[in-house]
Amino acid sequence: MAPSVSVGVATPSQRKGAGVAAEEAELLRRRNAELEREVAALRAELGAARRRAETAEEAEERLCVQLGEAEVEAVEIARAYQGRVEELARELAAARGAAAARSS
């Protein structure tokens, strides 16, 4: 058999198909660009949210330290108050004892 060569000739319907494919490709490029912009916006929003979370965590740690210091101070004040009350109770008992000794 002799070698054969075939040559394709574009018919009007094939050209129309190429135009549709080009339109679809352009539509997909636009959609892709839109999605990339959305992804960039979401990444920026995520970064901002992470920074806010880190700031909140640091603030929480500072508040915990401050609360611990306030608790220590409250215990010291309570102990000093307790000591003063006990001292006044002893003075009152001594005064009552002295008054009872004078009246007898």
Residue, then its C-alpha position, 0 to 999 in steps of 0.5 A: m500500500a502506498p503511504s497516504v497523507s491526510v490534510g485537515v481543513a477547518t470547517p466553519s463549525q470547527r472555527k466556531g468551536a475554537g471561538v467557544a473554547a477561547e471564550e471559555a478559557e478567558l472566562l476561566r482565567r477571569r474566574n481564576a483571577e477572582l478566586e486568587r484575589e479572594v484567597a489573598a483577602l482571606r489570607a490577610e484576614l487570617g493573618a489579622a485574626r492570628r495577630r489579634a489572638e496573639t495579642a489576646e493571649e499576651a494580655e491574658e498572661r499579663l492579667c494572670v500575673q497581675l491577678g497573682e500579685a493581687e492575690v499575694e497582696a490580699v493575703e498579706i493584708a488579711r494576715a496583717y489585719q488578722g494580727r491587728v485584730e488579735e493584738l486588739a483582742r489581747e489589749l481588750a482582755a488585759a483592760r477588762g482584767a485590770a478593770a475587774a481587779r480594780s473593782s474587786 
